[in-house]
Amino acid sequence: MDVHHQAAFSDDGELEVQESSVETSLEDFGADVDHRERESRRDQPEASEFGVDDRPEVQDAVEDDEQAALFPDTDDDQQTLTGESAATRCLFDG
């Protein structure tokens, strides 16, 4: 049997074992937490029965012939104007 204890700092800075559990949230530390229910960005079709994949096809946002490369096609020693390696430079801002 595992015994777990929760500890907290006392007023004088010592770590003390708490008899009761303390629930906290990121909001307790000043973070903004979004509690809205999220809608799925993509419809999730379901099969009519187990073992039968009769789900309708979902249209992809990008066609196969429209996909772009994530990294440039460069020589290994090619550099950017700032002197960085051009081969490892991502083409999209993240």
PDB file of N, CA, C and O in Angstrom:
ATOM      1  N   MET A   1       0.849  -1.177   0.000  1.00  0.00           N
ATOM      2  CA  MET A   1       0.000   0.000   0.000  1.00  0.00           C
ATOM      3  C   MET A   1       0.892   1.237   0.000  1.00  0.00           C
ATOM      4  O   MET A   1       1.763   1.386   0.857  1.00  0.00           O
ATOM      5  N   ASP A   2       0.667   2.122  -0.971  1.00  0.00           N
ATOM      6  CA  ASP A   2       1.427   3.364  -1.042  1.00  0.00           C
ATOM      7  C   ASP A   2       0.754   4.427  -0.194  1.00  0.00           C
ATOM      8  O   ASP A   2      -0.466   4.587  -0.240  1.00  0.00           O
ATOM      9  N   VAL A   3       1.535   5.143   0.569  1.00  0.00           N
ATOM     10  CA  VAL A   3       1.023   6.245   1.362  1.00  0.00           C
ATOM     11  C   VAL A   3       1.610   7.526   0.796  1.00  0.00           C
ATOM     12  O   VAL A   3       2.829   7.678   0.718  1.00  0.00           O
ATOM     13  N   HIS A   4       0.743   8.440   0.404  1.00  0.00           N
ATOM     14  CA  HIS A   4       1.176   9.716  -0.157  1.00  0.00           C
ATOM     15  C   HIS A   4       0.727  10.831   0.771  1.00  0.00           C
ATOM     16  O   HIS A   4      -0.393  10.812   1.281  1.00  0.00           O
ATOM     17  N   HIS A   5       1.591  11.785   0.985  1.00  0.00           N
ATOM     18  CA  HIS A   5       1.260  12.934   1.822  1.00  0.00           C
ATOM     19  C   HIS A   5       1.455  14.203   1.015  1.00  0.00           C
ATOM     20  O   HIS A   5       2.331  14.281   0.154  1.00  0.00           O
ATOM     21  N   GLN A   6       0.639  15.182   1.302  1.00  0.00           N
ATOM     22  CA  GLN A   6       0.776  16.488   0.669  1.00  0.00           C
ATOM     23  C   GLN A   6       1.439  17.413   1.671  1.00  0.00           C
ATOM     24  O   GLN A   6       1.099  17.409   2.854  1.00  0.00           O
ATOM     25  N   ALA A   7       2.385  18.204   1.195  1.00  0.00           N
ATOM     26  CA  ALA A   7       3.108  19.124   2.075  1.00  0.00           C
ATOM     27  C   ALA A   7       2.937  20.541   1.565  1.00  0.00           C
ATOM     28  O   ALA A   7       2.693  20.760   0.378  1.00  0.00           O
ATOM     29  N   ALA A   8       3.066  21.497   2.464  1.00  0.00           N
ATOM     30  CA  ALA A   8       2.966  22.906   2.116  1.00  0.00           C
ATOM     31  C   ALA A   8       3.928  23.684   2.990  1.00  0.00           C
ATOM     32  O   ALA A   8       4.316  23.226   4.065  1.00  0.00           O
ATOM     33  N   PHE A   9       4.310  24.863   2.524  1.00  0.00           N
ATOM     34  CA  PHE A   9       5.201  25.709   3.310  1.00  0.00           C
ATOM     35  C   PHE A   9       4.402  26.436   4.377  1.00  0.00           C
ATOM     36  O   PHE A   9       3.320  26.961   4.110  1.00  0.00           O
ATOM     37  N   SER A  10       4.946  26.464   5.594  1.00  0.00           N
ATOM     38  CA  SER A  10       4.299  27.186   6.688  1.00  0.00           C
ATOM     39  C   SER A  10       4.681  28.663   6.617  1.00  0.00           C
ATOM     40  O   SER A  10       5.460  29.072   5.756  1.00  0.00           O
ATOM     41  N   ASP A  11       4.131  29.450   7.524  1.00  0.00           N
ATOM     42  CA  ASP A  11       4.408  30.887   7.547  1.00  0.00           C
ATOM     43  C   ASP A  11       5.878  31.194   7.791  1.00  0.00           C
ATOM     44  O   ASP A  11       6.383  32.220   7.335  1.00  0.00           O
ATOM     45  N   ASP A  12       6.579  30.296   8.520  1.00  0.00           N
ATOM     46  CA  ASP A  12       7.998  30.539   8.790  1.00  0.00           C
ATOM     47  C   ASP A  12       8.923  29.888   7.757  1.00  0.00           C
ATOM     48  O   ASP A  12      10.141  29.872   7.935  1.00  0.00           O
ATOM     49  N   GLY A  13       8.336  29.346   6.664  1.00  0.00           N
ATOM     50  CA  GLY A  13       9.140  28.821   5.571  1.00  0.00           C
ATOM     51  C   GLY A  13       9.480  27.354   5.668  1.00  0.00           C
ATOM     52  O   GLY A  13      10.155  26.820   4.788  1.00  0.00           O
ATOM     53  N   GLU A  14       9.033  26.691   6.711  1.00  0.00           N
ATOM     54  CA  GLU A  14       9.298  25.258   6.865  1.00  0.00           C
ATOM     55  C   GLU A  14       8.285  24.450   6.059  1.00  0.00           C
ATOM     56  O   GLU A  14       7.144  24.878   5.882  1.00  0.00           O
ATOM     57  N   LEU A  15       8.698  23.289   5.573  1.00  0.00           N
ATOM     58  CA  LEU A  15       7.809  22.403   4.837  1.00  0.00           C
ATOM     59  C   LEU A  15       7.123  21.485   5.837  1.00  0.00           C
ATOM     60  O   LEU A  15       7.787  20.766   6.583  1.00  0.00           O
ATOM     61  N   GLU A  16       5.783  21.509   5.852  1.00  0.00           N
ATOM     62  CA  GLU A  16       5.020  20.716   6.815  1.00  0.00           C
ATOM     63  C   GLU A  16       4.041  19.808   6.082  1.00  0.00           C
ATOM     64  O   GLU A  16       3.462  20.193   5.066  1.00  0.00           O
ATOM     65  N   VAL A  17       3.863  18.597   6.608  1.00  0.00           N
ATOM     66  CA  VAL A  17       2.902  17.651   6.046  1.00  0.00           C
ATOM     67  C   VAL A  17       1.501  18.118   6.418  1.00  0.00           C
ATOM     68  O   VAL A  17       1.230  18.448   7.573  1.00  0.00           O
ATOM     69  N   GLN A  18       0.621  18.140   5.432  1.00  0.00           N
ATOM     70  CA  GLN A  18      -0.759  18.572   5.651  1.00  0.00           C
ATOM     71  C   GLN A  18      -1.637  17.353   5.932  1.00  0.00           C
ATOM     72  O   GLN A  18      -1.470  16.306   5.307  1.00  0.00           O
ATOM     73  N   GLU A  19      -2.559  17.491   6.861  1.00  0.00           N
ATOM     74  CA  GLU A  19      -3.478  16.403   7.181  1.00  0.00           C
ATOM     75  C   GLU A  19      -4.575  16.295   6.125  1.00  0.00           C
ATOM     76  O   GLU A  19      -5.023  15.193   5.810  1.00  0.00           O
ATOM     77  N   SER A  20      -5.005  17.419   5.582  1.00  0.00           N
ATOM     78  CA  SER A  20      -6.043  17.412   4.560  1.00  0.00           C
ATOM     79  C   SER A  20      -5.422  17.830   3.231  1.00  0.00           C
ATOM     80  O   SER A  20      -4.425  18.552   3.193  1.00  0.00           O
ATOM     81  N   SER A  21      -6.030  17.361   2.145  1.00  0.00           N
ATOM     82  CA  SER A  21      -5.491  17.710   0.829  1.00  0.00           C
ATOM     83  C   SER A  21      -5.888  19.138   0.473  1.00  0.00           C
ATOM     84  O   SER A  21      -6.906  19.654   0.935  1.00  0.00           O
ATOM     85  N   VAL A  22      -5.073  19.753  -0.348  1.00  0.00           N
ATOM     86  CA  VAL A  22      -5.310  21.128  -0.774  1.00  0.00           C
ATOM     87  C   VAL A  22      -5.458  21.120  -2.284  1.00  0.00           C
ATOM     88  O   VAL A  22      -4.538  20.722  -2.999  1.00  0.00           O
ATOM     89  N   GLU A  23      -6.616  21.559  -2.775  1.00  0.00           N
ATOM     90  CA  GLU A  23      -6.810  21.642  -4.224  1.00  0.00           C
ATOM     91  C   GLU A  23      -6.382  23.010  -4.704  1.00  0.00           C
ATOM     92  O   GLU A  23      -6.732  24.031  -4.112  1.00  0.00           O
ATOM     93  N   THR A  24      -5.626  23.019  -5.777  1.00  0.00           N
ATOM     94  CA  THR A  24      -5.194  24.283  -6.367  1.00  0.00           C
ATOM     95  C   THR A  24      -5.519  24.278  -7.846  1.00  0.00           C
ATOM     96  O   THR A  24      -5.802  23.232  -8.430  1.00  0.00           O
ATOM     97  N   SER A  25      -5.476  25.422  -8.425  1.00  0.00           N
ATOM     98  CA  SER A  25      -5.724  25.593  -9.842  1.00  0.00           C
ATOM     99  C   SER A  25      -4.684  26.575 -10.369  1.00  0.00           C
ATOM    100  O   SER A  25      -4.080  27.321  -9.599  1.00  0.00           O
ATOM    101  N   LEU A  26      -4.480  26.573 -11.661  1.00  0.00           N
ATOM    102  CA  LEU A  26      -3.574  27.552 -12.246  1.00  0.00           C
ATOM    103  C   LEU A  26      -4.078  28.968 -12.009  1.00  0.00           C
ATOM    104  O   LEU A  26      -3.300  29.922 -11.986  1.00  0.00           O
ATOM    105  N   GLU A  27      -5.399  29.094 -11.831  1.00  0.00           N
ATOM    106  CA  GLU A  27      -5.965  30.409 -11.533  1.00  0.00           C
ATOM    107  C   GLU A  27      -5.451  30.946 -10.197  1.00  0.00           C
ATOM    108  O   GLU A  27      -5.346  32.159 -10.019  1.00  0.00           O
ATOM    109  N   ASP A  28      -5.128  30.048  -9.251  1.00  0.00           N
ATOM    110  CA  ASP A  28      -4.584  30.467  -7.962  1.00  0.00           C
ATOM    111  C   ASP A  28      -3.244  31.175  -8.121  1.00  0.00           C
ATOM    112  O   ASP A  28      -2.829  31.934  -7.245  1.00  0.00           O
ATOM    113  N   PHE A  29      -2.570  30.927  -9.237  1.00  0.00           N
ATOM    114  CA  PHE A  29      -1.261  31.517  -9.474  1.00  0.00           C
ATOM    115  C   PHE A  29      -1.310  32.614 -10.529  1.00  0.00           C
ATOM    116  O   PHE A  29      -0.276  33.029 -11.051  1.00  0.00           O
ATOM    117  N   GLY A  30      -2.532  33.086 -10.842  1.00  0.00           N
ATOM    118  CA  GLY A  30      -2.679  34.221 -11.748  1.00  0.00           C
ATOM    119  C   GLY A  30      -2.830  33.884 -13.212  1.00  0.00           C
ATOM    120  O   GLY A  30      -2.831  34.789 -14.046  1.00  0.00           O
ATOM    121  N   ALA A  31      -2.958  32.603 -13.560  1.00  0.00           N
ATOM    122  CA  ALA A  31      -3.094  32.235 -14.968  1.00  0.00           C
ATOM    123  C   ALA A  31      -4.545  32.384 -15.410  1.00  0.00           C
ATOM    124  O   ALA A  31      -5.468  32.130 -14.636  1.00  0.00           O
ATOM    125  N   ASP A  32      -4.736  32.793 -16.651  1.00  0.00           N
ATOM    126  CA  ASP A  32      -6.077  32.859 -17.226  1.00  0.00           C
ATOM    127  C   ASP A  32      -6.429  31.471 -17.751  1.00  0.00           C
ATOM    128  O   ASP A  32      -5.715  30.922 -18.590  1.00  0.00           O
ATOM    129  N   VAL A  33      -7.525  30.906 -17.260  1.00  0.00           N
ATOM    130  CA  VAL A  33      -7.957  29.572 -17.670  1.00  0.00           C
ATOM    131  C   VAL A  33      -9.277  29.695 -18.406  1.00  0.00           C
ATOM    132  O   VAL A  33     -10.229  30.294 -17.906  1.00  0.00           O
ATOM    133  N   ASP A  34      -9.323  29.121 -19.601  1.00  0.00           N
ATOM    134  CA  ASP A  34     -10.521  29.165 -20.427  1.00  0.00           C
ATOM    135  C   ASP A  34     -11.379  27.950 -20.095  1.00  0.00           C
ATOM    136  O   ASP A  34     -10.943  26.816 -20.297  1.00  0.00           O
ATOM    137  N   HIS A  35     -12.584  28.166 -19.589  1.00  0.00           N
ATOM    138  CA  HIS A  35     -13.460  27.065 -19.182  1.00  0.00           C
ATOM    139  C   HIS A  35     -14.554  26.774 -20.211  1.00  0.00           C
ATOM    140  O   HIS A  35     -15.480  26.013 -19.930  1.00  0.00           O
ATOM    141  N   ARG A  36     -14.455  27.369 -21.391  1.00  0.00           N
ATOM    142  CA  ARG A  36     -15.479  27.138 -22.413  1.00  0.00           C
ATOM    143  C   ARG A  36     -15.387  25.719 -22.948  1.00  0.00           C
ATOM    144  O   ARG A  36     -14.305  25.137 -23.014  1.00  0.00           O
ATOM    145  N   GLU A  37     -16.528  25.170 -23.328  1.00  0.00           N
ATOM    146  CA  GLU A  37     -16.551  23.871 -23.999  1.00  0.00           C
ATOM    147  C   GLU A  37     -16.033  24.067 -25.418  1.00  0.00           C
ATOM    148  O   GLU A  37     -16.449  24.997 -26.108  1.00  0.00           O
ATOM    149  N   ARG A  38     -15.152  23.219 -25.845  1.00  0.00           N
ATOM    150  CA  ARG A  38     -14.551  23.342 -27.176  1.00  0.00           C
ATOM    151  C   ARG A  38     -15.279  22.453 -28.173  1.00  0.00           C
ATOM    152  O   ARG A  38     -15.607  21.303 -27.881  1.00  0.00           O
ATOM    153  N   GLU A  39     -15.521  22.999 -29.337  1.00  0.00           N
ATOM    154  CA  GLU A  39     -16.071  22.229 -30.437  1.00  0.00           C
ATOM    155  C   GLU A  39     -14.904  21.605 -31.200  1.00  0.00           C
ATOM    156  O   GLU A  39     -13.836  22.206 -31.308  1.00  0.00           O
ATOM    157  N   SER A  40     -15.105  20.433 -31.712  1.00  0.00           N
ATOM    158  CA  SER A  40     -14.080  19.775 -32.508  1.00  0.00           C
ATOM    159  C   SER A  40     -13.868  20.562 -33.788  1.00  0.00           C
ATOM    160  O   SER A  40     -14.824  21.058 -34.383  1.00  0.00           O
ATOM    161  N   ARG A  41     -12.616  20.676 -34.213  1.00  0.00           N
ATOM    162  CA  ARG A  41     -12.330  21.388 -35.459  1.00  0.00           C
ATOM    163  C   ARG A  41     -12.693  20.544 -36.673  1.00  0.00           C
ATOM    164  O   ARG A  41     -12.778  21.062 -37.786  1.00  0.00           O
ATOM    165  N   ARG A  42     -12.904  19.272 -36.472  1.00  0.00           N
ATOM    166  CA  ARG A  42     -13.210  18.380 -37.579  1.00  0.00           C
ATOM    167  C   ARG A  42     -14.296  17.415 -37.129  1.00  0.00           C
ATOM    168  O   ARG A  42     -14.248  16.880 -36.021  1.00  0.00           O
ATOM    169  N   ASP A  43     -15.255  17.203 -37.982  1.00  0.00           N
ATOM    170  CA  ASP A  43     -16.312  16.251 -37.678  1.00  0.00           C
ATOM    171  C   ASP A  43     -15.695  14.871 -37.485  1.00  0.00           C
ATOM    172  O   ASP A  43     -14.832  14.466 -38.263  1.00  0.00           O
ATOM    173  N   GLN A  44     -16.120  14.160 -36.478  1.00  0.00           N
ATOM    174  CA  GLN A  44     -15.607  12.820 -36.229  1.00  0.00           C
ATOM    175  C   GLN A  44     -16.698  11.810 -36.562  1.00  0.00           C
ATOM    176  O   GLN A  44     -17.471  11.429 -35.683  1.00  0.00           O
ATOM    177  N   PRO A  45     -16.775  11.366 -37.822  1.00  0.00           N
ATOM    178  CA  PRO A  45     -17.820  10.408 -38.182  1.00  0.00           C
ATOM    179  C   PRO A  45     -17.613   9.070 -37.490  1.00  0.00           C
ATOM    180  O   PRO A  45     -16.482   8.683 -37.196  1.00  0.00           O
ATOM    181  N   GLU A  46     -18.712   8.363 -37.229  1.00  0.00           N
ATOM    182  CA  GLU A  46     -18.650   7.069 -36.556  1.00  0.00           C
ATOM    183  C   GLU A  46     -19.163   5.989 -37.488  1.00  0.00           C
ATOM    184  O   GLU A  46     -19.998   6.254 -38.353  1.00  0.00           O
ATOM    185  N   ALA A  47     -18.668   4.777 -37.316  1.00  0.00           N
ATOM    186  CA  ALA A  47     -19.151   3.638 -38.084  1.00  0.00           C
ATOM    187  C   ALA A  47     -20.510   3.206 -37.542  1.00  0.00           C
ATOM    188  O   ALA A  47     -20.819   3.434 -36.372  1.00  0.00           O
ATOM    189  N   SER A  48     -21.319   2.582 -38.394  1.00  0.00           N
ATOM    190  CA  SER A  48     -22.654   2.163 -37.973  1.00  0.00           C
ATOM    191  C   SER A  48     -22.601   0.969 -37.035  1.00  0.00           C
ATOM    192  O   SER A  48     -23.487   0.809 -36.195  1.00  0.00           O
ATOM    193  N   GLU A  49     -21.569   0.118 -37.160  1.00  0.00           N
ATOM    194  CA  GLU A  49     -21.420  -1.035 -36.273  1.00  0.00           C
ATOM    195  C   GLU A  49     -19.954  -1.434 -36.197  1.00  0.00           C
ATOM    196  O   GLU A  49     -19.148  -1.040 -37.041  1.00  0.00           O
ATOM    197  N   PHE A  50     -19.617  -2.213 -35.187  1.00  0.00           N
ATOM    198  CA  PHE A  50     -18.238  -2.648 -34.980  1.00  0.00           C
ATOM    199  C   PHE A  50     -17.771  -3.497 -36.154  1.00  0.00           C
ATOM    200  O   PHE A  50     -18.484  -4.391 -36.610  1.00  0.00           O
ATOM    201  N   GLY A  51     -16.567  -3.207 -36.640  1.00  0.00           N
ATOM    202  CA  GLY A  51     -15.973  -3.995 -37.708  1.00  0.00           C
ATOM    203  C   GLY A  51     -16.345  -3.552 -39.102  1.00  0.00           C
ATOM    204  O   GLY A  51     -15.835  -4.104 -40.077  1.00  0.00           O
ATOM    205  N   VAL A  52     -17.232  -2.558 -39.227  1.00  0.00           N
ATOM    206  CA  VAL A  52     -17.635  -2.060 -40.540  1.00  0.00           C
ATOM    207  C   VAL A  52     -17.235  -0.600 -40.626  1.00  0.00           C
ATOM    208  O   VAL A  52     -17.715   0.231 -39.855  1.00  0.00           O
ATOM    209  N   ASP A  53     -16.352  -0.290 -41.570  1.00  0.00           N
ATOM    210  CA  ASP A  53     -15.917   1.098 -41.732  1.00  0.00           C
ATOM    211  C   ASP A  53     -16.733   1.746 -42.843  1.00  0.00           C
ATOM    212  O   ASP A  53     -16.295   1.824 -43.990  1.00  0.00           O
ATOM    213  N   ASP A  54     -17.916   2.204 -42.484  1.00  0.00           N
ATOM    214  CA  ASP A  54     -18.778   2.858 -43.456  1.00  0.00           C
ATOM    215  C   ASP A  54     -18.878   4.362 -43.187  1.00  0.00           C
ATOM    216  O   ASP A  54     -19.864   5.010 -43.539  1.00  0.00           O
ATOM    217  N   ARG A  55     -17.823   4.901 -42.550  1.00  0.00           N
ATOM    218  CA  ARG A  55     -17.800   6.333 -42.261  1.00  0.00           C
ATOM    219  C   ARG A  55     -17.655   7.114 -43.549  1.00  0.00           C
ATOM    220  O   ARG A  55     -16.945   6.678 -44.455  1.00  0.00           O
ATOM    221  N   PRO A  56     -18.315   8.267 -43.652  1.00  0.00           N
ATOM    222  CA  PRO A  56     -18.115   9.100 -44.846  1.00  0.00           C
ATOM    223  C   PRO A  56     -16.710   9.693 -44.819  1.00  0.00           C
ATOM    224  O   PRO A  56     -16.153   9.949 -43.752  1.00  0.00           O
ATOM    225  N   GLU A  57     -16.147   9.906 -46.005  1.00  0.00           N
ATOM    226  CA  GLU A  57     -14.814  10.496 -46.061  1.00  0.00           C
ATOM    227  C   GLU A  57     -14.875  11.955 -45.648  1.00  0.00           C
ATOM    228  O   GLU A  57     -15.822  12.669 -45.978  1.00  0.00           O
ATOM    229  N   VAL A  58     -13.854  12.388 -44.922  1.00  0.00           N
ATOM    230  CA  VAL A  58     -13.765  13.781 -44.496  1.00  0.00           C
ATOM    231  C   VAL A  58     -12.790  14.481 -45.425  1.00  0.00           C
ATOM    232  O   VAL A  58     -11.680  13.999 -45.649  1.00  0.00           O
ATOM    233  N   GLN A  59     -13.205  15.614 -45.963  1.00  0.00           N
ATOM    234  CA  GLN A  59     -12.367  16.364 -46.893  1.00  0.00           C
ATOM    235  C   GLN A  59     -11.201  16.999 -46.144  1.00  0.00           C
ATOM    236  O   GLN A  59     -11.413  17.709 -45.161  1.00  0.00           O
ATOM    237  N   ASP A  60      -9.986  16.755 -46.594  1.00  0.00           N
ATOM    238  CA  ASP A  60      -8.813  17.389 -45.991  1.00  0.00           C
ATOM    239  C   ASP A  60      -8.789  18.863 -46.337  1.00  0.00           C
ATOM    240  O   ASP A  60      -9.270  19.271 -47.394  1.00  0.00           O
ATOM    241  N   ALA A  61      -8.226  19.659 -45.440  1.00  0.00           N
ATOM    242  CA  ALA A  61      -8.125  21.103 -45.660  1.00  0.00           C
ATOM    243  C   ALA A  61      -7.134  21.429 -46.777  1.00  0.00           C
ATOM    244  O   ALA A  61      -7.265  22.458 -47.440  1.00  0.00           O
ATOM    245  N   VAL A  62      -6.143  20.560 -46.990  1.00  0.00           N
ATOM    246  CA  VAL A  62      -5.119  20.793 -48.009  1.00  0.00           C
ATOM    247  C   VAL A  62      -5.102  19.606 -48.959  1.00  0.00           C
ATOM    248  O   VAL A  62      -5.006  18.459 -48.524  1.00  0.00           O
ATOM    249  N   GLU A  63      -5.195  19.876 -50.242  1.00  0.00           N
ATOM    250  CA  GLU A  63      -5.114  18.822 -51.241  1.00  0.00           C
ATOM    251  C   GLU A  63      -3.682  18.303 -51.311  1.00  0.00           C
ATOM    252  O   GLU A  63      -2.743  19.025 -50.977  1.00  0.00           O
ATOM    253  N   ASP A  64      -3.508  17.051 -51.743  1.00  0.00           N
ATOM    254  CA  ASP A  64      -2.177  16.451 -51.816  1.00  0.00           C
ATOM    255  C   ASP A  64      -1.223  17.264 -52.685  1.00  0.00           C
ATOM    256  O   ASP A  64      -0.044  17.390 -52.353  1.00  0.00           O
ATOM    257  N   ASP A  65      -1.710  17.811 -53.782  1.00  0.00           N
ATOM    258  CA  ASP A  65      -0.828  18.557 -54.676  1.00  0.00           C
ATOM    259  C   ASP A  65      -0.580  19.984 -54.197  1.00  0.00           C
ATOM    260  O   ASP A  65       0.184  20.714 -54.829  1.00  0.00           O
ATOM    261  N   GLU A  66      -1.212  20.404 -53.085  1.00  0.00           N
ATOM    262  CA  GLU A  66      -1.033  21.753 -52.560  1.00  0.00           C
ATOM    263  C   GLU A  66      -0.069  21.793 -51.370  1.00  0.00           C
ATOM    264  O   GLU A  66       0.216  22.873 -50.853  1.00  0.00           O
ATOM    265  N   GLN A  67       0.428  20.658 -50.935  1.00  0.00           N
ATOM    266  CA  GLN A  67       1.290  20.654 -49.770  1.00  0.00           C
ATOM    267  C   GLN A  67       2.637  21.281 -50.087  1.00  0.00           C
ATOM    268  O   GLN A  67       3.171  21.117 -51.184  1.00  0.00           O
ATOM    269  N   ALA A  68       3.175  21.996 -49.117  1.00  0.00           N
ATOM    270  CA  ALA A  68       4.454  22.669 -49.289  1.00  0.00           C
ATOM    271  C   ALA A  68       5.494  22.029 -48.375  1.00  0.00           C
ATOM    272  O   ALA A  68       5.153  21.389 -47.381  1.00  0.00           O
ATOM    273  N   ALA A  69       6.748  22.206 -48.719  1.00  0.00           N
ATOM    274  CA  ALA A  69       7.837  21.666 -47.906  1.00  0.00           C
ATOM    275  C   ALA A  69       7.955  22.453 -46.605  1.00  0.00           C
ATOM    276  O   ALA A  69       7.704  23.658 -46.569  1.00  0.00           O
ATOM    277  N   LEU A  70       8.338  21.762 -45.545  1.00  0.00           N
ATOM    278  CA  LEU A  70       8.530  22.404 -44.253  1.00  0.00           C
ATOM    279  C   LEU A  70       9.917  23.053 -44.175  1.00  0.00           C
ATOM    280  O   LEU A  70      10.079  24.106 -43.558  1.00  0.00           O
ATOM    281  N   PHE A  71      10.910  22.424 -44.800  1.00  0.00           N
ATOM    282  CA  PHE A  71      12.267  22.952 -44.819  1.00  0.00           C
ATOM    283  C   PHE A  71      12.697  23.149 -46.269  1.00  0.00           C
ATOM    284  O   PHE A  71      12.249  22.407 -47.144  1.00  0.00           O
ATOM    285  N   PRO A  72      13.552  24.128 -46.542  1.00  0.00           N
ATOM    286  CA  PRO A  72      13.969  24.403 -47.919  1.00  0.00           C
ATOM    287  C   PRO A  72      14.893  23.318 -48.461  1.00  0.00           C
ATOM    288  O   PRO A  72      15.575  22.628 -47.704  1.00  0.00           O
ATOM    289  N   ASP A  73      14.902  23.182 -49.769  1.00  0.00           N
ATOM    290  CA  ASP A  73      15.817  22.256 -50.437  1.00  0.00           C
ATOM    291  C   ASP A  73      17.101  23.029 -50.734  1.00  0.00           C
ATOM    292  O   ASP A  73      17.174  23.761 -51.721  1.00  0.00           O
ATOM    293  N   THR A  74      18.107  22.867 -49.885  1.00  0.00           N
ATOM    294  CA  THR A  74      19.344  23.639 -49.998  1.00  0.00           C
ATOM    295  C   THR A  74      20.559  22.728 -49.936  1.00  0.00           C
ATOM    296  O   THR A  74      20.461  21.550 -49.591  1.00  0.00           O
ATOM    297  N   ASP A  75      21.694  23.295 -50.274  1.00  0.00           N
ATOM    298  CA  ASP A  75      22.958  22.584 -50.085  1.00  0.00           C
ATOM    299  C   ASP A  75      23.287  22.580 -48.597  1.00  0.00           C
ATOM    300  O   ASP A  75      22.841  23.459 -47.861  1.00  0.00           O
ATOM    301  N   ASP A  76      24.071  21.589 -48.147  1.00  0.00           N
ATOM    302  CA  ASP A  76      24.406  21.472 -46.727  1.00  0.00           C
ATOM    303  C   ASP A  76      25.154  22.682 -46.190  1.00  0.00           C
ATOM    304  O   ASP A  76      24.993  23.040 -45.023  1.00  0.00           O
ATOM    305  N   ASP A  77      25.972  23.320 -47.027  1.00  0.00           N
ATOM    306  CA  ASP A  77      26.784  24.448 -46.555  1.00  0.00           C
ATOM    307  C   ASP A  77      26.153  25.812 -46.854  1.00  0.00           C
ATOM    308  O   ASP A  77      26.779  26.842 -46.608  1.00  0.00           O
ATOM    309  N   GLN A  78      24.923  25.834 -47.380  1.00  0.00           N
ATOM    310  CA  GLN A  78      24.273  27.103 -47.701  1.00  0.00           C
ATOM    311  C   GLN A  78      23.845  27.823 -46.430  1.00  0.00           C
ATOM    312  O   GLN A  78      23.351  27.200 -45.490  1.00  0.00           O
ATOM    313  N   GLN A  79      24.040  29.153 -46.407  1.00  0.00           N
ATOM    314  CA  GLN A  79      23.720  29.959 -45.232  1.00  0.00           C
ATOM    315  C   GLN A  79      22.716  31.049 -45.572  1.00  0.00           C
ATOM    316  O   GLN A  79      22.574  31.455 -46.725  1.00  0.00           O
ATOM    317  N   THR A  80      22.015  31.516 -44.526  1.00  0.00           N
ATOM    318  CA  THR A  80      21.108  32.650 -44.692  1.00  0.00           C
ATOM    319  C   THR A  80      21.927  33.930 -44.654  1.00  0.00           C
ATOM    320  O   THR A  80      23.138  33.883 -44.438  1.00  0.00           O
ATOM    321  N   LEU A  81      21.279  35.079 -44.861  1.00  0.00           N
ATOM    322  CA  LEU A  81      21.986  36.366 -44.821  1.00  0.00           C
ATOM    323  C   LEU A  81      22.549  36.666 -43.442  1.00  0.00           C
ATOM    324  O   LEU A  81      23.505  37.432 -43.317  1.00  0.00           O
ATOM    325  N   THR A  82      21.966  36.068 -42.398  1.00  0.00           N
ATOM    326  CA  THR A  82      22.460  36.300 -41.035  1.00  0.00           C
ATOM    327  C   THR A  82      23.507  35.277 -40.619  1.00  0.00           C
ATOM    328  O   THR A  82      23.977  35.308 -39.482  1.00  0.00           O
ATOM    329  N   GLY A  83      23.883  34.365 -41.521  1.00  0.00           N
ATOM    330  CA  GLY A  83      24.934  33.402 -41.234  1.00  0.00           C
ATOM    331  C   GLY A  83      24.462  32.084 -40.659  1.00  0.00           C
ATOM    332  O   GLY A  83      25.286  31.234 -40.319  1.00  0.00           O
ATOM    333  N   GLU A  84      23.147  31.887 -40.540  1.00  0.00           N
ATOM    334  CA  GLU A  84      22.622  30.630 -40.018  1.00  0.00           C
ATOM    335  C   GLU A  84      22.588  29.584 -41.132  1.00  0.00           C
ATOM    336  O   GLU A  84      22.637  29.918 -42.315  1.00  0.00           O
ATOM    337  N   SER A  85      22.505  28.318 -40.736  1.00  0.00           N
ATOM    338  CA  SER A  85      22.397  27.245 -41.717  1.00  0.00           C
ATOM    339  C   SER A  85      21.030  27.325 -42.390  1.00  0.00           C
ATOM    340  O   SER A  85      20.007  27.319 -41.705  1.00  0.00           O
ATOM    341  N   ALA A  86      20.995  27.400 -43.705  1.00  0.00           N
ATOM    342  CA  ALA A  86      19.734  27.518 -44.427  1.00  0.00           C
ATOM    343  C   ALA A  86      18.990  26.196 -44.483  1.00  0.00           C
ATOM    344  O   ALA A  86      17.768  26.188 -44.636  1.00  0.00           O
ATOM    345  N   ALA A  87      19.696  25.074 -44.364  1.00  0.00           N
ATOM    346  CA  ALA A  87      19.066  23.763 -44.459  1.00  0.00           C
ATOM    347  C   ALA A  87      18.152  23.456 -43.284  1.00  0.00           C
ATOM    348  O   ALA A  87      17.200  22.690 -43.430  1.00  0.00           O
ATOM    349  N   THR A  88      18.425  24.041 -42.120  1.00  0.00           N
ATOM    350  CA  THR A  88      17.620  23.744 -40.940  1.00  0.00           C
ATOM    351  C   THR A  88      16.618  24.840 -40.645  1.00  0.00           C
ATOM    352  O   THR A  88      15.987  24.823 -39.588  1.00  0.00           O
ATOM    353  N   ARG A  89      16.457  25.776 -41.533  1.00  0.00           N
ATOM    354  CA  ARG A  89      15.545  26.920 -41.341  1.00  0.00           C
ATOM    355  C   ARG A  89      14.131  26.513 -41.748  1.00  0.00           C
ATOM    356  O   ARG A  89      13.914  26.134 -42.899  1.00  0.00           O
ATOM    357  N   CYS A  90      13.172  26.583 -40.838  1.00  0.00           N
ATOM    358  CA  CYS A  90      11.787  26.255 -41.136  1.00  0.00           C
ATOM    359  C   CYS A  90      11.182  27.352 -42.005  1.00  0.00           C
ATOM    360  O   CYS A  90      11.417  28.538 -41.773  1.00  0.00           O
ATOM    361  N   LEU A  91      10.410  26.955 -42.997  1.00  0.00           N
ATOM    362  CA  LEU A  91       9.823  27.911 -43.928  1.00  0.00           C
ATOM    363  C   LEU A  91       8.578  28.591 -43.386  1.00  0.00           C
ATOM    364  O   LEU A  91       8.102  29.561 -43.976  1.00  0.00           O
ATOM    365  N   PHE A  92       8.039  28.101 -42.275  1.00  0.00           N
ATOM    366  CA  PHE A  92       6.805  28.655 -41.710  1.00  0.00           C
ATOM    367  C   PHE A  92       7.063  29.216 -40.317  1.00  0.00           C
ATOM    368  O   PHE A  92       7.845  28.660 -39.546  1.00  0.00           O
ATOM    369  N   ASP A  93       6.403  30.310 -40.008  1.00  0.00           N
ATOM    370  CA  ASP A  93       6.513  30.870 -38.649  1.00  0.00           C
ATOM    371  C   ASP A  93       5.675  30.022 -37.724  1.00  0.00           C
ATOM    372  O   ASP A  93       4.569  29.619 -38.084  1.00  0.00           O
ATOM    373  N   GLY A  94       6.185  29.742 -36.527  1.00  0.00           N
ATOM    374  CA  GLY A  94       5.463  28.885 -35.590  1.00  0.00           C
ATOM    375  C   GLY A  94       4.919  29.642 -34.528  1.00  0.00           C
ATOM    376  O   GLY A  94       4.274  29.085 -33.639  1.00  0.00           O
TER     377      GLY A  94
END
